[in-house]
Amino acid sequence: MPRNIEIKARLNRRSDVEDRIVPLADSGPIVLEQVDHFYRVPEGRLKLRQINGEHAELIFYRRQDVAGPKTSHYRRVPISHPESLGTLLTDALQLIGLVKKTRTLYLIGQTRIHLDEVEDLGSYLELEVVLDDDQSEVVGQAIALELMTKLGIAEDDLVEEAYIDHLGA
């Protein structure tokens, strides 16, 4: 199962962080309008993500709800009929809630940097260090911590849970 090392942080001044990202970025910004539909599952999280109203993917992942760098194991599958699949999943599993966000994506090496404006929550940063099969989690954690330092993200800024949890769903 693919893995990455993730951190999520609340941003007080998004523009300051973005100013630090731009000179480091290999690519971006790419702006994505995303709606995530979360479904109740026995373990982990399952979401149907619609992107820019054009594309969709089903994502299952497992990760601990802790602040700081954490390992996420995930699977993603492209979906061609998201409305039909959403109805099926709601009937079978129960819809927990929706997360609507505008995501600005940058790439720095093997790290995806997301600047998220989350409806009803505010501004956040997510780092996802995508690990190669032969890379250790320790290496990914070191990359994440180095980028946190470069971007001025303090440990006090880190959040533990998914957006859906912060919305009280």
C-alpha positions, 0 to 999 in steps of 0.5 A: 500500500502506498505511504506518505508522511503527513503534517497538517498545520493551522495557518494564521498568515497564509501569505507569509507561508506562501511567500516562503514556498514559492522560491522552493517550489519545483512546480505550482501553484495549481488551484483545485476546488475539492469536495470530499464526501466522508463515509463511515467505515470500521477503520481508517477513512473513506472519502469520495473526492470531486475535483474541479467538478470534472474528476473524482477519486475514491480514497481510503487511508489509515493514519494516526490522529497525532500532531507532527509527522505521521505515516499515512497508508492509502489507496486511490482509485479514479472514478468515472461516475461519482454521483452514482458511486456517492449514492451507493456509498451513502446507501451502504455505509452512511455519509458522515459529512462533507469537506469543501476546500480550495486547495493550492498545490505546490511540489517541492521534490517528493513533497506535495504542499497543500495550502487549503482554504477549508469552508467553515474552518479557515486556512491550513497547510498540509505536507505530504512526503510521498515515500518510495517503496524502499524509503524509510518513514524516518527519512520522510519524517526528516524531510517533513521536519526540514520543510516545516522549519523552512516554512516557519511552521511551529509545533504549536501550529500542528493539528491532529485530526482530519478536517471532517473531525474539526467540522464536528461530523 
